[in-house]
Amino acid sequence: MRMKQGPTNQIQSLQSEQGFTLIETIIAVAVLFIGILALCTMQIQSIGGNSAASALTVSTNRARDRIEALLSRSYTHTDLDVGTHTITENGSPVVSISWNVTAWDSDGQDNDMDGKTDEFDEQGIKHIVLTVQYLDKGTSKQITTRFVRSEIF
């Protein structure tokens, strides 16, 4: 910066017009590149998270639908026969839905924890363990839930 004394004895500054240097431009581009790279990484992680959440949501909904179907069936329906039942699905992400039915009145256990096994108040109750197998990014995962279905006398 050069200073010049004007006719009115006031100091006027004369500034030279200088642009960015090449180093400053390279640093600015590098900072911009790092910021864009961070945004791309965040976007990729977000897409992966959305995919996993979608697979879990679809699988959970299929489990809920099967639970509702089983609870709406009559107590003697073949879907509620004692044993393991499996439905294989071709849809993505759900691979299969299986459920295992056990009857409390013949399982040899004290299900109501009163010290007696297979008594009258344990009759007419079926314990169901439902499992949904699904794929999440090529990895097999499962959702398992347990519930009971009772016979209405």
N, C-alpha and C positions, 0 to 999 in steps of 0.2 A: 504494500500500500504506500503510495507516495502522497505527500502533503504539499499543498500549494497555498501560498498566501494570496488572497484575493485583493482587489482594489479597496475593499471596505475593511481591510485588516481582519477579515473572517477566514478561518481555516476551512478550506474545502477539501474533501477527500476525493481522490480519484482512485477508483477501484478498477482493477483490470478484470475483464471477463474471463474466467477460467472454467473449463468443463471438468467432467470426471476424468480421473486418470484410468488407465487400463486396469491397474490393480484394484481400484475401487469397484469397477464394473464387474470384474471376475468374482470378487467377494460377494457383491450383491446377487449375482446370478447363482453362486453356490448356496447362499442362504435361501434363496427362492426355491432352488432344486431340493434342498433338504426338507423344506416345508411341504412341497408337493409330494415328495416321497413318503413323508409321514401321513399325509392325507390318503394316499393310495393304500398304505399298509392298514390304516384304520378302516378303509372301505372294504378291504379283503376280509378283515376280521369280522366286520359287521355282517357281510354276506354269509360267512361260515356260521356265525351265531344264529342268523335268521333261518338257515337251513336246518340246524339242529333243533331249534325251537319248533319249526314246522313239523319235523318228523315226530317229535314228542307230542305235539298237539294232535296230529292225526292218529297216532297210536293210542293216546289217552281217550280220544273220542270213540275209537273202535272198541276199547275195553268197556267204556261206559255203555255203548250200544248193546254189547253182548250181555252185560250185567242186567240191563233193563229187559232184554229179551228173556233171559233165564228167570228173572223174578216174575215175569208176566205169564210164564208157562204154568200148567197145572203141576201139582206136586208129583204126579206119576208120569209125566212126560218123559220120553226116551232121552232127551237132553239132560235130564236130572237123574238118570240111572247111575248107581254107584259105579265108579271107575273113571278112567281118563277119556276125554273127548277132545278131538283136535280138528280144526278147520285150517286148511292150507290156503293161503291167499297169494295171488300173483301180483297184486298191486304193490306199488311202492309207497311208503317204506315198510308196511306191515307184511311180515313173512308168514306168520301163523298165529292162531289164537287157540289156546288149549285151556281146559278146565278139568280139575279133578274133584269128583264128588264123593264124599264119605257120609254115611248115615251115622248119626250119634248113637242110635239105639243098638248098634251092633259092632261098635268099634273097640270094645274092651277097655274103654277109658272113662274116667270120671270127668265128663265134660263140664258139669256145673259145679264141680269141686265141693261136693257135699259128703264125700267119703264113700259113695256107692257108685258102682259102674253099671251102665246100661239099664237104668231104672225107667219107670214110666214117664217121668217128666223130661226125659231125654229122647223120647220117641217122637217121630214126626218132625225131626229137625235134620236138615242136610247141610253140611259144611262144604263150601265151594271155594277152591283156590283157582283163580283165573290168571293166566299169564299170556301177555301179548309179546311176541318176538318181533322186533323191527330192526331195520338197518339205518345207521346214522353214519354217513360218510364211509360206507363199506364195513363198519364195525357193527357186529350183532349186539343188540341191547334188548332188555326186556322190562316190562312193567308187570308187577304182580300185585294182586289185591285179593283179599279174603272177605267172604261174606257168608251169611246163612240164609237158607230158605226153609221156612216152616210150613207145615201142613196146617190148614185151617180145619178144625174139627167142627 
